[in-house]
Structure formats: structure tokens, C-alpha cells
């Protein structure tokens, strides 16, 4: 009986630590990036991608995001103990020393998948992953904090296109549409932790600007893509159904983000707005690609 109790306790402890490890990988951003990878693959290949290669691309991106998320929480472990004690490491859900080893293991799997895809996808995967790791290792605490986001999301489409051999010249317009969305995603991402980052002495672009000006920058970044689409619609030849549906869903999600931010008190409003903004950005980029 005592042996069974010890085994049950050990299993429970291991289970809670694995749950903490899952929470430490930043599951929502990870899910968004993986979904974006898969959606880009389907849309770029006109709904008929090579399943095995798309699977490898999704696996590579999934493990890349695991590595970036775990390193982020490992690097933040000391400041989180003081300013965000509910997070997995300071709350004791997962030992801090698990994170770097888990990050390295995820990196290894990611790059094995990249090698299987070929030299060009592997190189783009390496650039995007390096951007995320550089963000973790210090750039997120500087005024250059948006740059890793812009670079990582900038190489994601060609990573998918080269992995699936599915590229058209008009796809390059995606950069004009999606670059402001990447900036918006960064600003929305840091808003929930803005007060803690300010108290910790960090100097990301959002901390430097302050909450009010960061919100203005976020609003401008979200307004730019629809404005660009409207300006180019006369000669771009968009599919009206796809474009109309995309703009409608985008507007609804941004309105929801604004309403939630205004009505939900404290950090919860920031988190709700962040999730709405990120989902809106992903759906806008994919919807535009489908309409192009």
C-alpha cells in the first residue's frame, strides 16, 4: 500500500511538472504560429499541399516555438519570481533547470525536420528561430524589441513556400500587408506584462513609449493593412468574397479586442485584447493571401 501511494505521488508530481512545462512554452502564441504555418501552406498550395512536407514544416515550426518559449521563461525566472510569481517556474510547477534542456531538445527536433525539408527551408527556419532566441536573450528588453518579431514573421511565409514549392510573385504583396500586423502583434503581446516590465526596469519599445502611446501605435498598425487593401483593390483583382469575409471577421475581432480591453479590469483585459488582435492578424494575412 505504501509503495502504491509513493508511486501515485510520484506520478502526480511528474504530471504536474509536465503540465508546468507545457504552460511555460507560451501555448497560445505557439498555437497561433503553428496554425498560421498550416494555413499558409493550405492557401499557398491552393488547398492541395503535399501532406508529408506540410507536416514536416508544421513539426519544425512547433518545435522551434517550443524552444523559444521555454528559453523565454528560463531567462525570466528571476524577475518573474518578484513581479509575476504566478508563472510556472516561480510558482513551482516546473523546475527552472528543466527548461534549457527541453529547449535544446526541441531545437534538435526542429532542425531535423528542417534538414528533411531541404537547404532553403532549413536556412529560413534557422533565421526565424534565431530571431526568436535573440529576442529571449536580450533584445526584448531594448527599443529594438519589435525587430525579432518582424524578422521571424518575415521569414515564415518563404519558409512555407520553399517547403511546399508553392510560390507566386504576387504573394510578395503579403509583406506590405503583414508587416504592420507583426508590429501590432508585438505591441499586443507585451501589454499584459507592461506594468511588470516597467517595474523590472526593462526598456522595450512599449515600456519606452508608455501605455497610452503604445495603444496609439497598436491602433495605427491595425488600421494600416485594411487601408492598404482598400488603396490597391482597384488594380489588384482580389476575390471579392474572400476579401469581404476577411475584412468583416477582422473588424469584428478588433472591435472585440477594444471592447474587452475597455471592460475587463486589469491584466485580464490586456490578455483578452492580445488574443483577439493576434487571431485577427493571422486571419487577415491568410484571408488576404486567399483573396489575392
C-alpha positions in Angstrom: 0.0 0.0 0.0 2.8 2.4 0.9 4.6 1.6 -2.4 1.4 2.3 -4.3 1.0 5.6 -2.5 4.6 6.6 -3.3 4.1 5.6 -7.0 0.9 7.6 -7.2 2.5 10.6 -5.6 5.5 10.4 -8.0 3.1 10.1 -10.9 1.1 13.1 -9.7 4.3 15.1 -9.2 5.6 14.2 -12.7 2.2 15.1 -14.2 2.1 18.5 -12.5 5.6 19.2 -13.7 4.8 18.2 -17.3 1.8 20.5 -17.1 4.0 23.3 -15.9 6.4 22.6 -18.7 3.5 22.8 -21.2 2.4 26.1 -19.6 6.0 27.5 -19.8 6.2 27.1 -23.6 3.7 30.0 -24.0 1.0 27.8 -25.5 -1.3 30.4 -27.1 1.4 32.2 -29.2 2.8 28.7 -30.1 -0.7 27.5 -31.3 -1.1 30.7 -33.3 2.2 30.4 -35.1 1.6 26.7 -35.8 -1.9 27.4 -37.1 -0.5 30.2 -39.3 2.1 27.8 -40.7 -0.5 25.3 -41.6 -3.0 27.8 -43.0 -0.3 29.4 -45.2 0.6 26.0 -46.5 -3.0 25.2 -47.5 -3.8 28.6 -49.0 -0.4 28.9 -50.9 -0.9 25.5 -52.4 -4.5 26.2 -53.4 -5.8 23.8 -50.8 -3.7 20.8 -52.0 -0.3 20.9 -50.3 2.0 17.9 -50.1 0.8 16.4 -46.8 4.1 15.0 -45.6 6.1 18.1 -46.4 3.4 20.3 -44.7 3.6 18.0 -41.7 7.4 18.4 -41.5 7.0 22.2 -41.8 4.4 22.3 -39.0 6.6 20.0 -36.8 9.7 22.2 -37.4 7.8 25.3 -36.5 6.1 23.7 -33.5 9.4 22.6 -32.0 11.0 26.0 -32.9 8.3 27.8 -30.9 8.7 25.3 -28.0 12.4 26.1 -27.8 11.8 29.9 -27.9 9.0 29.8 -25.3 11.0 27.7 -22.9 14.1 29.8 -23.2 12.0 32.9 -22.6 10.6 31.6 -19.3 14.1 30.4 -18.2 15.6 33.8 -18.9 12.8 35.5 -17.0 12.9 33.2 -14.0 14.4 35.7 -11.5 12.3 38.7 -12.5 9.2 36.5 -12.6 9.7 35.4 -9.0 9.5 39.1 -8.0 7.0 40.5 -10.4 4.9 37.6 -11.9 5.0 34.8 -9.2 2.0 33.0 -10.8 4.0 31.8 -13.8 5.1 28.2 -14.0 8.7 28.5 -12.7 8.2 30.8 -9.7 5.0 29.0 -8.7 7.0 25.7 -8.6 5.0 24.0 -11.3 8.2 23.2 -13.2 11.9 23.3 -12.1 13.8 26.0 -13.9 16.6 23.6 -14.8 14.2 21.6 -17.0 13.7 24.5 -19.4 17.1 24.9 -21.1 17.4 21.1 -21.7 13.8 21.0 -23.0 14.6 23.9 -25.3 17.7 22.2 -26.7 15.7 19.0 -27.3 13.0 20.9 -29.2 15.7 22.7 -31.2 17.2 19.4 -32.2 13.8 18.0 -33.4 13.0 21.3 -35.2 16.3 21.3 -37.2 16.0 17.6 -38.0 12.6 18.4 -39.6 14.2 21.3 -41.4 17.0 19.2 -42.8 14.4 16.8 -44.2 12.7 19.7 -46.0 15.9 20.8 -47.7 18.5 23.6 -47.6 16.3 26.6 -48.3 13.6 25.9 -45.8 16.3 24.9 -43.2 18.0 28.2 -43.7 14.8 30.2 -43.3 13.9 28.1 -40.3 17.2 28.9 -38.7 16.8 32.6 -39.3 13.4 32.7 -37.8 14.4 30.6 -34.8 17.5 32.7 -34.2 15.3 35.8 -34.2 13.1 34.4 -31.5 16.0 33.2 -29.4 17.7 36.6 -29.8 14.6 38.2 -28.5 14.7 36.0 -25.4 18.4 36.6 -24.8 18.1 40.4 -24.6 16.5 42.3 -27.5 13.1 42.2 -25.8 14.5 44.5 -23.1 15.6 47.2 -25.6 14.0 49.6 -28.0 14.8 47.1 -30.8 12.2 44.7 -29.4 10.0 44.7 -32.5 12.8 43.7 -34.8 12.9 39.9 -33.9 9.1 39.8 -34.5 9.3 41.5 -37.8 12.2 39.2 -38.9 10.7 36.0 -37.6 7.3 36.6 -39.2 9.1 37.9 -42.3 10.8 34.6 -43.0 7.7 32.4 -42.1 5.9 32.7 -45.5 9.0 31.9 -47.6 9.8 29.0 -45.2 6.3 27.6 -46.1 6.6 28.5 -49.8 10.0 26.8 -50.2 9.0 23.8 -48.1 6.0 23.2 -50.4 7.4 24.7 -53.6 4.3 26.9 -53.7 5.2 30.5 -54.6 3.8 33.2 -56.9 5.2 36.7 -57.4 2.0 38.3 -56.2 2.5 36.7 -52.8 5.2 39.3 -52.1 2.5 41.9 -51.5 1.8 40.0 -48.3 4.8 41.8 -46.8 3.2 45.2 -47.2 0.0 43.9 -45.6 1.5 41.7 -42.8 4.4 43.9 -41.6 2.2 46.2 -39.6 0.3 43.2 -38.3 3.6 41.8 -36.9 4.3 45.1 -35.2 0.7 45.0 -33.8 1.2 41.5 -32.5 4.4 42.6 -30.7 2.7 45.5 -29.0 -0.3 43.5 -28.0 2.0 40.7 -26.8 3.8 43.0 -24.3 0.7 44.9 -23.0 -0.3 42.2 -20.4 3.2 42.4 -18.9 3.8 46.1 -19.4 3.4 47.1 -15.7 5.7 44.2 -14.6 8.3 45.0 -17.3 8.3 48.7 -16.2 8.7 47.8 -12.6 11.6 45.4 -13.5 13.4 48.2 -15.3 13.1 46.8 -18.8 13.3 49.1 -21.8 11.3 47.5 -24.6 9.7 49.8 -27.1 6.3 49.6 -25.3 7.9 50.5 -21.9 9.7 53.4 -23.5 6.5 54.7 -25.2 4.3 54.0 -22.2 0.8 52.5 -22.3 -1.0 55.4 -24.0 1.4 55.9 -26.9 1.7 52.1 -27.3 -2.0 51.9 -27.8 -1.9 54.6 -30.4 0.9 52.7 -32.2 -1.2 49.5 -31.9 -4.2 51.2 -33.4 -2.2 52.6 -36.3 -0.6 49.2 -37.0 -4.0 47.6 -37.1 -5.5 50.3 -39.4 -2.7 50.1 -41.9 -3.5 46.7 -43.6 -7.2 47.4 -44.4 -6.2 50.8 -45.7 -3.6 49.3 -47.9 -6.0 46.7 -49.3 -8.6 49.5 -50.0 -6.0 51.5 -51.8 -4.9 48.6 -54.0 -8.3 47.0 -54.6 -8.9 48.9 -57.8 -6.0 47.2 -59.6 -5.1 44.1 -57.5 -8.0 41.9 -58.7 -9.0 40.5 -55.3 -11.6 37.8 -54.9 -14.5 39.9 -53.6 -16.0 37.1 -51.4 -12.7 36.2 -49.7 -11.8 39.8 -49.2 -15.2 40.8 -47.9 -15.3 37.9 -45.4 -11.7 38.7 -44.3 -12.4 42.3 -43.6 -15.6 41.5 -41.8 -14.0 39.0 -39.5 -11.0 41.3 -38.9 -13.2 44.2 -38.0 -15.3 42.1 -35.6 -12.2 40.8 -33.8 -10.6 44.2 -33.5 -13.9 45.6 -32.1 -14.0 42.7 -29.7 -10.4 43.4 -28.6 -11.3 47.1 -28.0 -14.4 46.2 -26.1 -12.7 43.6 -23.9 -9.8 45.9 -23.2 -12.2 48.6 -22.0 -14.5 46.4 -20.0 -12.3 43.7 -18.4 -10.3 45.1 -15.5 -6.6 44.7 -15.0 -4.3 42.3 -16.8 -7.3 40.2 -18.0 -8.3 42.9 -20.4 -4.8 43.1 -21.8 -4.7 39.3 -22.3 -8.1 39.3 -24.0 -7.2 42.1 -26.3 -3.9 40.4 -27.2 -5.6 37.2 -28.1 -8.2 38.9 -30.3 -5.5 41.0 -32.0 -3.3 38.1 -32.8 -6.1 35.9 -34.1 -7.3 38.9 -36.2 -3.8 39.4 -37.6 -3.4 35.7 -38.6 -6.9 35.5 -40.2 -6.3 38.8 -42.1 -2.9 37.7 -43.5 -4.3 34.3 -44.6 -7.6 35.7 -45.9 -5.7 38.3 -47.9 -3.5 35.5 -49.4 -6.6 33.6 -50.4 -8.2 36.7 -51.9 -5.1 37.7 -53.9 
